[in-house]
Amino acid sequence: MSNIVNAATKTYNGFASILNRLQSPLLLAIRLYWGYQFMQDGWGKLTHLDKVTEFFSSLNLPTPHMTALAVALIELCGGFLFTFGIASRLTSLVLWVNMTMAYLSVPDDRVNFFHILSKPDDFYGASPYTYWFAALLILILGPGFFAVDTVLKRWVGTRGAPAHTTA
């Protein structure tokens, strides 16, 4: 019996090891796809700022023009940083808060947001969900190996390492 358990454990660990190697490519794919989507949405808002301002006015958001401009810039610039993995966790936090506010600002989406446990299909069917979830994934898991953050961390880590001396 222990041979079967050992074989199953070894097989499972091998499978898990293979899947662990796919974590950084998956995080890269999430950043590339959703970062580009954020940039497109931000650019769309900037080029149609009057319509976004009108929509924000209908939601009774404070200073709708400035709010529209801020959201557009957050999505455009944040999407760029998100795509390339620059200041990933801070960028993800800002984008996640932005999408949480999108959930809470639109009456139908606000209802869906609070259905997270009672009617999850309403929650993940709302338009902000995929952006919200992508930002949350990178916020929690980090950008992965293929990111500017990782390159900078390695570069600073090697340059900041103390020199080895022999006494």
N, C-alpha and C positions, 0 to 999 in steps of 0.2 A: 504494500500500500504506500509506503514512504517513497518508493521509486516513482510511482504515479504522481504523487504530490510534488516531488522534486522536479520531475519532467514538466509538469504543468506550471510550476513556479518559474522554471528556467524559460519556458516558452513565453509566458506572460511578460517576464522581465525583458526578454529580447524584443517582443512586440512593443512594449512601452518605450524601450530605448530608441527604436525606429521612429515612433511617433514624437518623442521628445526632440528629435532632429528636425522635425517639421514645424516646430513652434516659431522659430524666427522667420521662415518663409511665409507662414500664415500671417504673422503680425505685419510683415512687409506688405502682403497683399491687402490686408485690411487698411493699412495706412495709405497705400497708393490709391486704392479705389475710393475710400471715403474721404481722404484728403482732397482728391480731385473733385468729388461731389460737393464738399464744403466750399472749395474755391469757385466752382461754377455757380452755386447758389449765392455766394457773396458777390460775385461779379454781376449776376442777374439783378440782385437787389441794388447794387450801385448804379447800374445803367437804367434802372426803372425806379429810382428813388422816390419820385412823386407818387407812384402807385403803392409802394411799400408804406410811405408816410400816410397815405389815405387809409390803407388797411389798418395800420397801427392806431390811427385816430379812431377808427370804428371799434377798436378794442379798448378804447379809453386808456391807452398807455400814456404815461407822462412824456412830455416833449416828444411827440411822435417823429418829427423830422430828425432830431438828434439821436433818438433811439434807433430809428431805421438806419441812419448812417453808422452808428456804433455796431449794430448787429451785422451789417454788410461788411464792415472792415474786420470784425472778429471772424466772420466766416471766411472771407477772402484770405486775410493774412494768417489766421489760425489754420486754415486748410493747407496753405503752403508749408507752414512749420510742421504740421501733422504729417504731411506727405513725406517730407524728408527726414523726419525724426529729430527735429531741432527743439530743444526744451520740451521734450515729449510729454512729460507728466504735467508740467505747468500748462502747456498748450491744451492737453486733453482735459484738464480740469476746467479751463475757461470754456472750451467747446461743450463740455458736459453740462456746465451750469447754463450756458446759452440755450442748449436744447431742453434742459429742464424748464427754463423760463418759457420756451416755445410751447411746451406741453401745458404749462400752467396759465398762459396768457390767452389761448384760444379756447372758448367755452367748451366745445365738443372734445377737444384734446384734454382739457382739464378733467372732465368726467372720466375719460379713458385712462388718464394717469392714475386716478384713484381706484381704478378697477384692476390694479396690478395683481391683487390676490383673488378677488372675487370673480372677475371676468378677464383672465389674462389675454384672451384673443382680442378684446377691445384695446388693451394696453399695447400689445405688440402690433396691432393693426393700425395704430395712429401714425401719421406721417413723420413725426419727429423720432420715432422709435429706433430705426436703424442707425441714424446719426448718433443718437443718445447712447446706444449700446456700443457702437464702434469706439466712441470717445471713452466710455467706461472701461472697455477692454484694455485699451492702451494705457489709460490712467492706472489701472491695477497691475497689469502684466508688464508694462514698460514697452519700449519700442522694438525690442528684439535686437539681434546682432547687426542687421543691415540698416543702420541708422547713423546719422551724423552724431547724435549723442554718444553712441558706442565708440565711434572713431575718436571723438574728442576725449572721452574718458580714458581710452587706452593711451592716447598721445600724451595727455596731461599726466597720467599715471606713470608712464615710463620716464617722462622728463622730470617729474617731481620725486622720483625714487632716489633715496640716498645712495651716494657712491660707496662701494665696498672698499674698505681699506684693511690692510693687514698690519698688525702691530708688531 
